[in-house]
Amino acid sequence: MGKKLTTRAEDYSKWYNELVIKADLAENSGVRGCMVIKPYGFAIWEKMQAELDRMFKETGHENAYFPLFIPKSYLSKEASHVEGFAKECAVVTHYRLKNAEDGSGIVVDEDAKLEEELIVRPTSETIIWDTYRKWIQSYRDLPLLINQWANVVRWEMRTRLFLRTAEFLWQEGHTAHATEKEAMDEAKLIMNLYADFAENHMAVPVIKGIKTESERFAGADETFCIEALMQDGKALQAGTSHFLGQNFAKAFDVKYANKEGKQDYVWATSWGVSTRLMGALIMTHSDDNGLVLPPKLAPIQVVIVPIYKGEEQLDMISEKVNPLVKELRAKGISVKYDNRDTHKPGFKFNEYELKGVPVRLAIGQRDLENGTFEVARRDTLAKETVAEGEVVDKISTLLEDIQENIYRKAKTHQQDNITEVESYDEFKKVLEEKGGFIAAHWDGTIATEDRIKEETKATIRCIPIDVLQEDGKCMVTGKPSQYRVLFAKAY
């Protein structure tokens, strides 16, 4: 498996980059800023996708697909939206290539200029709301609850696999409602759905909150979010859900006839999570030996490694293992029997440890004689010998225990790294020496928020949903404040 990973203590950023590549999750591509998601990495994303898709459909949403290209004029219809995305847009200006006259290769055909430039989708609000104008006529057409699984392009200058790439995969929900309350309830519903998925499937504890005005999605009246804390003390925005008010309905003239026959603009939401969740998964749980995956999202939940000499011994082991594989699969447990003769058991142990497979079984000659398996769990690296008649129940219990244990560990880390401060000097000291979430009073102004960001690189991650009123003074200006907000340096 090559040399060991750089440790997290040595260089956290380098550890992350090495792990993504060595665990076969993704790699950089020939296109600057874009990644190739490899089969093992994509298998994790598929499990995320499948569970989220189930959750969306259970709450009444349907999948559709909208164009990758957006006419430039669409993007300019909602002023704050275009301002928010203008610097990240990739633009298509021509539709044809030709051979250069001097034989030097292919060039853009200058005669094939588009009448109107097309933007490669950075997000789909504009193209979708142009479509909704045709779909929505009366209150009978509402609510309209649509999701799409797609790729988007946001031209990033500094990229990192999964966390920030020029092209990434995501889902984006876009809904239309008859009333303000229905749309606001939808935005909150999705925030809670994201939090449920993060905590119960990814085993990643999150804080639910509201973004400040300057951190809000471009074109939204309110942005709800879930914020996670990585092992290095930096925050990561894991999902956002936006209450769009009537902004896009007015920009694209999307009206409906209510029960009294009067015309009114609809109310809207949009929401999304992306392959950035892969980064959150890696950085929340993994260790210096490699990935640690929650069983609910692991492509391989159990791997069985035979230890043998000669074909005859392998055949005897396989006779024991094959029925076990069938029994585990019948219980919905994904299992791999790695009987390759091209790699030694030690290599395989290292490989599956690096790839974060939750449970590893080993069986050799002594186990055959004793009717046992050696069972190892990835999260604690603990091993034990289990009788073959008890191994199925043991694996089922272990998978549940590992899921709970890695969540518990991450939750403890989160709680231990939320620090309340009263002064700006104390804030700077904690930020530099400890990191994590810092709960502090803020006067509610963009000017103070910008000053803190400029001076410390920390941002307000959210105003927690369950924040309690607590009269205090802004740590910077001394002006009155009624609650604490959460600051952190972030990915």
Buried (B, 14 or more C-beta within 10 A) or exposed (E): BEEEBBEBEEEBEEBBBBBBBBBBBBEBBEEEBBBEBBEBBBBBBEBBBEBBBEBBEEEEBEEEEBEBEBBBEBBBBBEEBBEBBEEBBBEBEEEEEEEEEEEEEEEEEEEEEBEEBBBBBBBBBBBBBBBBBEEBEBBEBBBBBBBBBBBBBBBBEEBBBBBBBBBBBBBBBBBBBBBEEBBBBBBBBBBBBBBEBBBBBBBBBBBBBBBBEEBBBBBBBBBBBBBBBBBBBBBBBBBBBBBBBBBBBBBBEBBBBBEEEEEBBBBBBBBBBBBBBBBBBBBBBBBEBBBBBBBBBBBBBBBBBBBBEEEEBBEBBBEBBEEBBEBBEEEEBBBBBBBEEEEEBEEBBBBBBBBBBBBBBBBBEEBBEEEBBBBBBBBEEEEEEBEBEEBBEBBBEBBEBBBEBBBEBBBEBBEEBBBEBEEBEBBBEBBEEEBBBBBBBBBBBEEBBEBBBEEBEBBBBBBBBEBEEEEBBBBBBEEEBEBBBBBBBBB
